[in-house]
Amino acid sequence: MGEEEQTLEQGRSSLAAPLIFLTVICFQLISARLELLKKRAAKSATEVQLRAEIKQLLKEASSYSQPSTFALAAKLRRLAAAKEKELANRQEMHMKEMKLSYDLYLRVTFGLKIVTYFLMICWFWRTPVAAISQQLVQPFGRLLSWGAGGHFNDNILVGIIPWLVLSTRVSKFVCRVVQ
């Protein structure tokens, strides 16, 4: 019975490290994607239409270059300026709406990340998440084994908090490379 429990514990800890890493990288990818969408707020159809109208008005105004058509050209330029002002107001309102909605999603994602990390820390506290050869992590062995124990068969037992920190740093690097 004791041997079965040890095998079960080894199986759980051998799957824990990759699953925790996948969870962390999923949170990083979701956050990065939301930030990217926030920056690239989609243009609405009315904005595209206003841009086309402004371009057309300015094109017409430039075609009237005679002194007798100066008043008509000035009128068209004023109309284009008014449409540009309207476009700027629409863009400002659209950006505010997008920022609010994406900020809400980012806050929810951050809160979910904090709760998930806390639950993982509670679940794996004093339980090794991974075992790494002592030769590979020679100067950092005690730091990595914080919260998990120490040594086992010439391996360093990695705790949950160092693993979360390491996974977060690696996942940020991966997200940067992917984008």
C-alpha positions in Angstrom: 0.0 0.0 0.0 2.8 2.4 0.8 4.4 1.7 -2.6 1.2 2.5 -4.4 0.9 5.8 -2.6 4.5 6.7 -3.5 3.8 5.8 -7.2 0.6 7.9 -7.2 2.5 10.9 -5.6 5.3 10.6 -8.2 2.7 10.5 -11.0 1.0 13.6 -9.7 4.2 15.5 -9.3 5.5 14.5 -12.7 2.4 15.9 -14.4 2.2 18.9 -12.1 5.2 20.9 -13.6 4.0 20.8 -17.3 0.3 21.4 -16.3 1.3 24.4 -14.2 3.5 25.7 -17.0 0.7 25.3 -19.5 -1.7 27.2 -17.2 0.8 30.0 -16.8 1.5 30.3 -20.5 -2.3 30.3 -21.2 -2.8 33.2 -18.9 0.1 35.0 -20.5 -1.2 34.4 -24.0 -4.7 35.6 -23.1 -3.3 38.8 -21.5 -1.0 39.5 -24.4 -3.9 38.9 -26.9 -6.2 41.3 -25.0 -3.5 43.9 -24.9 -3.0 43.5 -28.7 -6.7 43.8 -29.4 -6.9 46.9 -27.1 -4.2 48.6 -29.2 -5.7 47.6 -32.5 -9.3 48.7 -31.8 -11.4 47.9 -34.9 -12.5 50.8 -37.1 -16.2 51.1 -37.5 -18.0 51.4 -40.9 -19.0 55.0 -40.2 -15.4 55.9 -39.6 -14.3 54.4 -42.9 -17.2 56.2 -44.6 -16.2 59.5 -43.1 -12.6 59.0 -44.2 -13.8 58.4 -47.7 -16.0 61.5 -47.7 -13.2 63.7 -46.4 -10.9 62.4 -49.0 -13.5 63.0 -51.7 -14.2 66.5 -50.5 -10.5 67.4 -50.4 -10.0 66.0 -53.9 -12.9 68.1 -55.2 -11.6 71.2 -53.4 -8.2 70.8 -55.0 -9.7 70.5 -58.5 -11.2 74.0 -58.1 -8.1 76.1 -58.7 -9.6 79.0 -60.6 -10.2 82.4 -58.9 -13.9 82.3 -59.8 -14.3 78.9 -58.0 -12.3 79.9 -54.9 -15.5 80.3 -52.7 -16.7 76.8 -53.7 -13.2 75.3 -52.9 -13.1 77.1 -49.5 -16.6 75.8 -48.7 -15.5 72.2 -49.5 -12.4 72.5 -47.4 -14.5 73.8 -44.4 -16.9 70.9 -44.9 -13.9 68.5 -44.9 -12.6 70.1 -41.7 -15.9 69.7 -40.0 -16.1 66.1 -41.0 -12.5 65.6 -39.8 -13.6 67.1 -36.4 -16.6 64.7 -36.3 -14.3 61.8 -37.2 -11.9 62.7 -34.4 -14.8 62.9 -31.9 -16.1 59.5 -33.0 -12.6 58.0 -32.8 -12.2 59.4 -29.3 -15.5 58.0 -28.1 -14.8 54.6 -29.8 -11.4 54.4 -28.1 -12.9 55.2 -24.7 -15.5 52.4 -25.1 -12.9 49.9 -26.3 -10.5 50.8 -23.5 -13.2 50.3 -20.9 -14.3 47.0 -22.2 -10.8 45.6 -22.7 -9.7 46.9 -19.3 -12.6 45.0 -17.7 -11.5 41.8 -19.5 -7.9 42.4 -18.4 -9.0 42.9 -14.8 -11.0 39.7 -14.8 -8.2 37.8 -16.3 -5.8 39.2 -13.7 -8.1 38.3 -10.9 -8.6 34.8 -12.3 -4.8 34.4 -12.6 -4.3 35.5 -8.9 -7.0 33.1 -7.7 -5.5 30.2 -9.8 -2.0 30.9 -8.6 -3.2 31.0 -4.9 -5.1 27.7 -5.4 -2.0 26.1 -6.9 0.2 27.3 -4.1 -2.3 25.9 -1.5 -2.5 22.6 -3.4 1.2 22.0 -4.0 2.6 23.6 -0.8 5.2 21.3 0.7 4.8 19.0 -2.3 7.5 18.9 -4.9 6.4 20.0 -8.4 9.4 18.7 -10.2 12.7 17.0 -9.6 15.8 18.4 -11.4 19.3 17.0 -11.3 21.4 18.8 -8.6 24.2 19.2 -11.1 22.0 21.3 -13.4 21.0 23.8 -10.8 24.1 23.8 -8.6 24.1 27.3 -7.2 20.3 27.7 -7.1 19.3 24.4 -5.5 18.2 25.7 -2.1 16.3 28.6 -3.8 14.4 26.2 -6.1 13.6 23.7 -3.4 11.9 26.4 -1.2 8.6 25.1 -0.1 9.2 21.5 -1.3 11.7 19.9 0.8 15.3 19.5 -0.4 17.1 16.6 -2.0 16.0 13.2 -3.2 18.3 10.7 -4.9 20.7 13.5 -6.0 17.8 15.6 -7.4 16.6 18.9 -6.2 12.9 18.9 -5.5 11.4 22.1 -6.9 8.7 23.9 -4.9 5.5 25.6 -6.3 6.5 29.2 -5.8 9.9 29.0 -7.6 8.2 27.0 -10.3 5.5 29.7 -10.8 8.1 32.4 -10.9 10.2 30.5 -13.4 7.1 29.6 -15.5 5.9 33.2 -15.6 9.3 34.4 -16.8 9.6 31.8 -19.5 6.0 32.3 -20.6 6.6 36.1 -20.9 9.6 35.4 -23.1 7.7 32.9 -25.2 4.8 35.4 -25.7 7.3 38.0 -26.8 8.9 35.6 -29.3 5.5 34.6 -30.6 4.4 38.1 -31.3 
